[in-house]
Amino acid sequence: MPTYTVPETAAVLSVSHEHLYRQVRLGLFPALKFNGRYVIPAQAVEDLLATAASAAGGLDLAEWAASWQAGGAA
């Protein structure tokens, strides 16, 4: 499974890495923790961008993350 670091993901999403780390720690963005280091599944980033592109009126990140972590993109 390809992964991104938090700073790489933040750059792709045009947000600060501090903001993304906060979202990850709060459980609002999917991540895996290996030896104290977070990595983001590339599929999560791809699914988020695809869902956001087709969402009329915006996308609630918390709702999307909960759906993604439950087994499928919103």
Secondary structure by P-SEA (a helix, b strand, c coil): cccccaaaaaaaacccaaaaaaaaaaccbbbbbcccbbbbcaaaaaaaaaaaaaccccccaaaaaaaaaacccc
